[in-house]
Structures are given as C-alpha cells and as structure tokens.
Amino acid sequence: MNFADISGFFAQTTQPTAPAWTGFVPLVLMVVVFYFLLIRPQQKKAKEHANVLQSLRKGDRVVFAGGIVGEVTAVKEKHVNVRSGESKFEILKSAVTEVTERGAETTLA
C-alpha cells in the first residue's frame, strides 16, 4: 500500500455527502418565488381585464391600446362601437385597456 492509496481512503471517509434531495430545494424555492412574483400577478391582471370587458356599456369613456380615447356607443359580442371626436370606429373589445369614466346607468322603472 502506498501513500496515494492511503490519502485517497482517508479523503473519502472524512467528507460526508449531502442527501440527494437537497439539490432540489433551491429549484423548488425558485419556482415558488417565480409563481408569486410573476405568474400570480399576471393572472390577477388578466382576470381584472376580463371583468372590465364584461362590464362595458354604452356611454363609458375608454382608452384603447393604440391610444384612442372615445365614448362607447354600442357593445357587441367581440367588438365595440366608439365615437371619438367626429369619427366613429368599430374596435375589438380586447383592445380596451382602461375605462376612464363610467356612463350614466339606465334604470328600468
């Protein structure tokens, strides 16, 4: 037995090894952090946008993705008719980014 064999034997027996599952702990923590910082807020924002689109009604003042500001004149299934200044547009509902002012609510008597 030479010196190289003895040093190799002691080196292997004195260094404890960590369990295999400890390598997955940082990966799991990163997935949890990404979920709470990126995925969950995006889902919440998408849900709020869907609620805005569902609640659109005639008379609402809206801002569209292209920067057009106008008043809703009619709401269809996938489109919104808008009057902006002297122009009239038919724009996709999905392009609505914000409702700036709600129109007067009509009540049935």
N, C-alpha and C positions, 0 to 999 in steps of 0.2 A: 504494500500500500504506500503510495507516495503522498507528498504534501498536497497536490492538486485534488486528489480524491478526498482527503480529509476535510479540506476547506469547503469543497462542494457539499459534503454531507452536512457540515455544521450550518452552512448558509441556508440550506433547505429546511432544516428543522427549527431554526430560530425565527423565521419570518412567518407569522400567521397570515392566512389568507382570509379575505372577507367573503361572506356568503354571496352566492351568485345573484340573488335578488336585489342586493344593494346597488347594483348598476342601473336598475330600472327606476329607482326612487327619483333621481333628478329628471328623468324623462317624464314621469308621471306629474311631477310638480310643474314642469314647463307646460304640459298640456292643460293643466288646471288654470295656470296663470293666463295662457292664451284664451281660454274659454271666457274667463271673467273680464279680461281687458279688451278683447276683440270681437269674439263671436256673440256673446250675450248682448252687448250694447247695439250691435248691428241688427240683431233680431228685434230688439225693442224699437229701434228706429223704423224698421220696415213695418212693424205692427202699427205704429203711430201713423205712418204714411198711409197705410191701408184704411185706417179709421178716418183720416182726412178725406180720402177719395170717396168713401162710403157716405160721408155726411155733406158732400157738396150739394148745393141747391141754388136755385135761381136767385140772383141778387148778391151773391157772395163776390167780394173782390179778391182776386187770386193773382199769384205770381207764378209764371211758368219757368221751366228750366232754361229757356232761351232769353229770359229777362223781360218778357212781355207781361205787362200788368193790365188787367182788364176786369170786366164785370161779367159774371156768368149769366147768360140769357136762357140757356136750356141745358139740361143734363140728360145724356143718353147713356146707353149701356157702357160703351167704350170711349165715347167722345164727349166733349164739352163745347157748346157754342159760346163764344166770348165776344163781347164788344169792347174794343179798346180805341178810344178816340172816335174817329169816324169810320173805322174799319171793323169788319166782322170776320171772325175766324172760327174754324172747327178744328179743335186740337184734341189730341189723345189725353185721356184722364191721367195717365201715368206721367205726363209732363208737368202736372201741377206740383209745385214744390211747397207752396205755402198759401194759406188763406189769411189775408191781412185784415179783412173786415167781413163780418157776417151780415147777410142781407136781412131785411125785416122778415120776421117769422109771420107766416099767414096762419091764422087760426080759423077753424071751421066752427061756425056758430049754430 
